[in-house]
Amino acid sequence: MKGKVICDSSVIIKWLSSQDELRLDKANAIINDAEKGNIEIFTPELAKYEVGNALLTGKHYTIQDAKTSLATLYSLPVKFVSESAVQAEETYKIGEKSKITYYDACFVSLAKLLNAVLVTDNPKHQAKIKDIKVISLKDYR
């Protein structure tokens, strides 16, 4: 059976841009594992917007560079999951209980729903959640 992995936006952005990014080898190992069929990668639909915003405001990509990166985003072996009303309530509860943003809680909530591991390059907030396994990208494989 394949393992399920939730990747947050801090990991996904590395697949689209090497500019000022660390641990690209670890991020690429996740993609390689998915392409080999060892894992399935999931992420909330929200990640599309966070990544788009990172390209626009963080990386300051030109329209042409963004077009290429966004096309890559949609071709990755990643399943984007829409949030249901029930899932939104769970996300809210996690955010409130853990004192993290709704955005961060969205990834945690999906990991909990799918009984998956959450991989992030910024584990500061999600790592304190006890209901799921969180792996820092630097510790992947």
C-alpha atoms as an extended CHARMM CRD file, in Angstrom:
* protein
*
       141  EXT
         1         1  MET       CA              0.0000000000        0.0000000000        0.0000000000  PROA      1               0.0000000000
         2         2  LYS       CA              1.2200000000        3.4580000000       -0.8380000000  PROA      2               0.0000000000
         3         3  GLY       CA              2.0040000000        5.9080000000        1.9130000000  PROA      3               0.0000000000
         4         4  LYS       CA              0.0620000000        9.1600000000        1.9210000000  PROA      4               0.0000000000
         5         5  VAL       CA              1.9560000000       12.4120000000        2.2160000000  PROA      5               0.0000000000
         6         6  ILE       CA              0.5650000000       15.9180000000        2.5990000000  PROA      6               0.0000000000
         7         7  CYS       CA              2.9730000000       18.5420000000        1.2880000000  PROA      7               0.0000000000
         8         8  ASP       CA              2.4510000000       22.1220000000        2.2970000000  PROA      8               0.0000000000
         9         9  SER       CA              3.2250000000       25.1700000000        0.1820000000  PROA      9               0.0000000000
        10        10  SER       CA              6.7460000000       25.5080000000        1.5930000000  PROA      10              0.0000000000
        11        11  VAL       CA              7.5750000000       22.1970000000       -0.0950000000  PROA      11              0.0000000000
        12        12  ILE       CA              5.5780000000       22.7190000000       -3.2880000000  PROA      12              0.0000000000
        13        13  ILE       CA              7.2770000000       26.0280000000       -4.0780000000  PROA      13              0.0000000000
        14        14  LYS       CA             10.6140000000       24.1990000000       -4.2510000000  PROA      14              0.0000000000
        15        15  TRP       CA              9.3230000000       22.1420000000       -7.1840000000  PROA      15              0.0000000000
        16        16  LEU       CA              8.6780000000       25.3650000000       -9.0860000000  PROA      16              0.0000000000
        17        17  SER       CA             11.5550000000       27.6350000000       -8.1300000000  PROA      17              0.0000000000
        18        18  SER       CA             15.1140000000       27.0380000000       -6.9780000000  PROA      18              0.0000000000
        19        19  GLN       CA             15.6470000000       30.7670000000       -6.3400000000  PROA      19              0.0000000000
        20        20  ASP       CA             16.6170000000       31.2540000000       -2.6650000000  PROA      20              0.0000000000
        21        21  GLU       CA             15.3770000000       27.7600000000       -1.7720000000  PROA      21              0.0000000000
        22        22  LEU       CA             17.1260000000       25.2020000000        0.4260000000  PROA      22              0.0000000000
        23        23  ARG       CA             16.6500000000       21.4310000000        0.6050000000  PROA      23              0.0000000000
        24        24  LEU       CA             15.7370000000       21.0650000000       -3.0640000000  PROA      24              0.0000000000
        25        25  ASP       CA             17.1620000000       17.5300000000       -3.0100000000  PROA      25              0.0000000000
        26        26  LYS       CA             14.7270000000       16.5410000000       -0.2630000000  PROA      26              0.0000000000
        27        27  ALA       CA             11.7710000000       18.1040000000       -2.0880000000  PROA      27              0.0000000000
        28        28  ASN       CA             12.7710000000       16.3070000000       -5.2780000000  PROA      28              0.0000000000
        29        29  ALA       CA             13.0070000000       13.0180000000       -3.3590000000  PROA      29              0.0000000000
        30        30  ILE       CA              9.3050000000       13.3620000000       -2.5480000000  PROA      30              0.0000000000
        31        31  ILE       CA              8.4310000000       13.8030000000       -6.2260000000  PROA      31              0.0000000000
        32        32  ASN       CA             10.6530000000       10.8580000000       -7.1430000000  PROA      32              0.0000000000
        33        33  ASP       CA              8.9200000000        8.6890000000       -4.5470000000  PROA      33              0.0000000000
        34        34  ALA       CA              5.5340000000        9.6370000000       -5.9970000000  PROA      34              0.0000000000
        35        35  GLU       CA              6.6640000000        8.9470000000       -9.5580000000  PROA      35              0.0000000000
        36        36  LYS       CA              7.9120000000        5.4960000000       -8.4580000000  PROA      36              0.0000000000
        37        37  GLY       CA              4.5330000000        4.7950000000       -6.8810000000  PROA      37              0.0000000000
        38        38  ASN       CA              5.8870000000        4.6160000000       -3.3420000000  PROA      38              0.0000000000
        39        39  ILE       CA              3.7320000000        7.4730000000       -2.0460000000  PROA      39              0.0000000000
        40        40  GLU       CA              0.7120000000        9.5210000000       -2.9990000000  PROA      40              0.0000000000
        41        41  ILE       CA              0.9970000000       13.2800000000       -2.5500000000  PROA      41              0.0000000000
        42        42  PHE       CA             -2.0120000000       15.3050000000       -1.4540000000  PROA      42              0.0000000000
        43        43  THR       CA             -2.4410000000       18.9460000000       -0.5760000000  PROA      43              0.0000000000
        44        44  PRO       CA             -5.3850000000       21.2520000000        0.0910000000  PROA      44              0.0000000000
        45        45  GLU       CA             -6.6880000000       23.3040000000       -2.8230000000  PROA      45              0.0000000000
        46        46  LEU       CA             -5.4650000000       26.3000000000       -0.7940000000  PROA      46              0.0000000000
        47        47  ALA       CA             -1.8730000000       25.4330000000       -1.7470000000  PROA      47              0.0000000000
        48        48  LYS       CA             -2.4850000000       26.5840000000       -5.3290000000  PROA      48              0.0000000000
        49        49  TYR       CA             -3.2550000000       30.0730000000       -4.0660000000  PROA      49              0.0000000000
        50        50  GLU       CA             -0.4130000000       30.1740000000       -1.5670000000  PROA      50              0.0000000000
        51        51  VAL       CA              2.0820000000       29.0730000000       -4.2110000000  PROA      51              0.0000000000
        52        52  GLY       CA              0.7120000000       31.5520000000       -6.7540000000  PROA      52              0.0000000000
        53        53  ASN       CA              1.0420000000       34.3010000000       -4.1740000000  PROA      53              0.0000000000
        54        54  ALA       CA              4.6240000000       33.2400000000       -3.3620000000  PROA      54              0.0000000000
        55        55  LEU       CA              5.5400000000       33.4810000000       -7.0470000000  PROA      55              0.0000000000
        56        56  LEU       CA              3.8740000000       36.8850000000       -7.3450000000  PROA      56              0.0000000000
        57        57  THR       CA              4.9270000000       38.6080000000       -4.1330000000  PROA      57              0.0000000000
        58        58  GLY       CA              7.8870000000       36.5850000000       -2.8670000000  PROA      58              0.0000000000
        59        59  LYS       CA              9.7060000000       35.5660000000       -6.0250000000  PROA      59              0.0000000000
        60        60  HSD       CA              8.4700000000       38.5050000000       -8.1210000000  PROA      60              0.0000000000
        61        61  TYR       CA              8.2060000000       36.3320000000      -11.2180000000  PROA      61              0.0000000000
        62        62  THR       CA              7.5050000000       37.8170000000      -14.6060000000  PROA      62              0.0000000000
        63        63  ILE       CA              4.2610000000       36.7430000000      -16.2320000000  PROA      63              0.0000000000
        64        64  GLN       CA              6.1640000000       34.3780000000      -18.5230000000  PROA      64              0.0000000000
        65        65  ASP       CA              8.0840000000       32.7600000000      -15.6430000000  PROA      65              0.0000000000
        66        66  ALA       CA              4.8700000000       32.4350000000      -13.6400000000  PROA      66              0.0000000000
        67        67  LYS       CA              3.1040000000       30.8580000000      -16.6220000000  PROA      67              0.0000000000
        68        68  THR       CA              5.8030000000       28.1790000000      -16.8160000000  PROA      68              0.0000000000
        69        69  SER       CA              5.8060000000       27.5420000000      -13.0610000000  PROA      69              0.0000000000
        70        70  LEU       CA              2.0160000000       27.4020000000      -12.8290000000  PROA      70              0.0000000000
        71        71  ALA       CA              1.8920000000       24.9300000000      -15.7130000000  PROA      71              0.0000000000
        72        72  THR       CA              4.4060000000       22.8120000000      -13.7990000000  PROA      72              0.0000000000
        73        73  LEU       CA              2.2720000000       23.0630000000      -10.6610000000  PROA      73              0.0000000000
        74        74  TYR       CA             -0.7230000000       21.5850000000      -12.4540000000  PROA      74              0.0000000000
        75        75  SER       CA              1.3640000000       18.7770000000      -13.9740000000  PROA      75              0.0000000000
        76        76  LEU       CA              2.8660000000       17.5310000000      -10.6930000000  PROA      76              0.0000000000
        77        77  PRO       CA              1.8240000000       14.1560000000       -9.2700000000  PROA      77              0.0000000000
        78        78  VAL       CA             -0.1600000000       15.9400000000       -6.5630000000  PROA      78              0.0000000000
        79        79  LYS       CA             -3.8350000000       15.5160000000       -5.7530000000  PROA      79              0.0000000000
        80        80  PHE       CA             -5.4350000000       18.8210000000       -4.7750000000  PROA      80              0.0000000000
        81        81  VAL       CA             -8.2660000000       18.3200000000       -2.2930000000  PROA      81              0.0000000000
        82        82  SER       CA            -11.2030000000       20.7060000000       -1.9310000000  PROA      82              0.0000000000
        83        83  GLU       CA            -12.3380000000       21.4100000000        1.5860000000  PROA      83              0.0000000000
        84        84  SER       CA            -15.8550000000       20.2760000000        2.4760000000  PROA      84              0.0000000000
        85        85  ALA       CA            -18.0360000000       22.0540000000        5.0330000000  PROA      85              0.0000000000
        86        86  VAL       CA            -17.3230000000       19.2970000000        7.5560000000  PROA      86              0.0000000000
        87        87  GLN       CA            -13.5910000000       19.5490000000        6.8820000000  PROA      87              0.0000000000
        88        88  ALA       CA            -13.7230000000       23.3380000000        7.2250000000  PROA      88              0.0000000000
        89        89  GLU       CA            -15.2080000000       22.9460000000       10.6980000000  PROA      89              0.0000000000
        90        90  GLU       CA            -12.4310000000       20.5040000000       11.6470000000  PROA      90              0.0000000000
        91        91  THR       CA             -9.8160000000       22.9050000000       10.2490000000  PROA      91              0.0000000000
        92        92  TYR       CA            -11.2600000000       25.7120000000       12.3360000000  PROA      92              0.0000000000
        93        93  LYS       CA            -11.2330000000       23.5760000000       15.4980000000  PROA      93              0.0000000000
        94        94  ILE       CA             -7.5980000000       22.6230000000       14.9210000000  PROA      94              0.0000000000
        95        95  GLY       CA             -6.6070000000       26.2480000000       14.3380000000  PROA      95              0.0000000000
        96        96  GLU       CA             -8.4020000000       27.4400000000       17.4390000000  PROA      96              0.0000000000
        97        97  LYS       CA             -7.1620000000       24.6490000000       19.7070000000  PROA      97              0.0000000000
        98        98  SER       CA             -3.5660000000       24.8270000000       18.4680000000  PROA      98              0.0000000000
        99        99  LYS       CA             -3.3710000000       28.6150000000       18.1160000000  PROA      99              0.0000000000
       100       100  ILE       CA             -2.2560000000       28.3820000000       14.4710000000  PROA      100             0.0000000000
       101       101  THR       CA             -3.6110000000       30.0670000000       11.3710000000  PROA      101             0.0000000000
       102       102  TYR       CA             -6.5150000000       28.5790000000        9.4620000000  PROA      102             0.0000000000
       103       103  TYR       CA             -4.1060000000       28.2050000000        6.5380000000  PROA      103             0.0000000000
       104       104  ASP       CA             -1.6880000000       26.0370000000        8.5410000000  PROA      104             0.0000000000
       105       105  ALA       CA             -4.5740000000       24.1450000000       10.1340000000  PROA      105             0.0000000000
       106       106  CYS       CA             -5.8970000000       23.3070000000        6.6590000000  PROA      106             0.0000000000
       107       107  PHE       CA             -2.8500000000       21.1190000000        5.9660000000  PROA      107             0.0000000000
       108       108  VAL       CA             -3.0660000000       19.5080000000        9.4110000000  PROA      108             0.0000000000
       109       109  SER       CA             -6.7650000000       18.8100000000        8.9770000000  PROA      109             0.0000000000
       110       110  LEU       CA             -6.1850000000       17.1010000000        5.6270000000  PROA      110             0.0000000000
       111       111  ALA       CA             -3.3700000000       14.9990000000        7.0900000000  PROA      111             0.0000000000
       112       112  LYS       CA             -5.6970000000       13.9270000000        9.8720000000  PROA      112             0.0000000000
       113       113  LEU       CA             -8.5400000000       13.1400000000        7.4390000000  PROA      113             0.0000000000
       114       114  LEU       CA             -6.3330000000       11.0190000000        5.1770000000  PROA      114             0.0000000000
       115       115  ASN       CA             -4.2560000000        9.5140000000        7.9900000000  PROA      115             0.0000000000
       116       116  ALA       CA             -1.2060000000       10.9150000000        6.2090000000  PROA      116             0.0000000000
       117       117  VAL       CA              2.1700000000       12.3490000000        7.1160000000  PROA      117             0.0000000000
       118       118  LEU       CA              2.5360000000       16.1240000000        6.7680000000  PROA      118             0.0000000000
       119       119  VAL       CA              5.8400000000       17.2530000000        5.2460000000  PROA      119             0.0000000000
       120       120  THR       CA              6.7630000000       20.9060000000        5.6570000000  PROA      120             0.0000000000
       121       121  ASP       CA              9.8750000000       23.0400000000        5.4010000000  PROA      121             0.0000000000
       122       122  ASN       CA              8.4570000000       25.2590000000        8.1180000000  PROA      122             0.0000000000
       123       123  PRO       CA              7.4060000000       22.9300000000       10.9750000000  PROA      123             0.0000000000
       124       124  LYS       CA              7.2850000000       25.6690000000       13.6110000000  PROA      124             0.0000000000
       125       125  HSD       CA              3.4980000000       25.6680000000       13.9950000000  PROA      125             0.0000000000
       126       126  GLN       CA              2.3260000000       22.3000000000       12.7160000000  PROA      126             0.0000000000
       127       127  ALA       CA              4.9470000000       20.3160000000       14.6610000000  PROA      127             0.0000000000
       128       128  LYS       CA              3.1320000000       21.0290000000       17.9150000000  PROA      128             0.0000000000
       129       129  ILE       CA              0.0310000000       19.1440000000       16.7260000000  PROA      129             0.0000000000
       130       130  LYS       CA             -0.1300000000       15.7690000000       18.4540000000  PROA      130             0.0000000000
       131       131  ASP       CA             -2.8580000000       14.1170000000       16.3160000000  PROA      131             0.0000000000
       132       132  ILE       CA             -0.7050000000       13.7480000000       13.2010000000  PROA      132             0.0000000000
       133       133  LYS       CA              2.8540000000       12.9440000000       12.2060000000  PROA      133             0.0000000000
       134       134  VAL       CA              4.7590000000       15.9860000000       10.9760000000  PROA      134             0.0000000000
       135       135  ILE       CA              8.1180000000       15.6080000000        9.2480000000  PROA      135             0.0000000000
       136       136  SER       CA             10.4170000000       18.5250000000        8.6170000000  PROA      136             0.0000000000
       137       137  LEU       CA             11.5440000000       18.5010000000        4.9900000000  PROA      137             0.0000000000
       138       138  LYS       CA             15.1810000000       18.3350000000        6.1390000000  PROA      138             0.0000000000
       139       139  ASP       CA             14.3790000000       14.9670000000        7.7410000000  PROA      139             0.0000000000
       140       140  TYR       CA             12.6130000000       13.4130000000        4.7500000000  PROA      140             0.0000000000
       141       141  ARG       CA             14.3560000000       10.0980000000        4.0240000000  PROA      141             0.0000000000
